[in-house]
Amino acid sequence: MTEFLFLVEDAPNGGFIARGLSEAIFTEADTVNELHERVRDAVKCHFGEEDCPKVVRLHFERDEILDI
């Protein structure tokens, strides 16, 4: 596997929740920098050092509410 994709959403109480789309990998963090570290750790833990994807893509999904 050369690439792995996470969907990242805002957590209800602040921060972020990241969920792998093709494997059951989940992590959360308070900041984007912390999320990067936790995603790297989760991917390495899940796949192992030798089978780790070369690229991890984070797709941020955000809902915006506009007052009218």
Secondary structure, DSSP 8 states (H G I E B T S, - for coil): --EEEEEEEE-TTSSEEEEESSS--EEEESSHHHHHHHHHHHHHHHH-TTT--SEEEEEEE-------
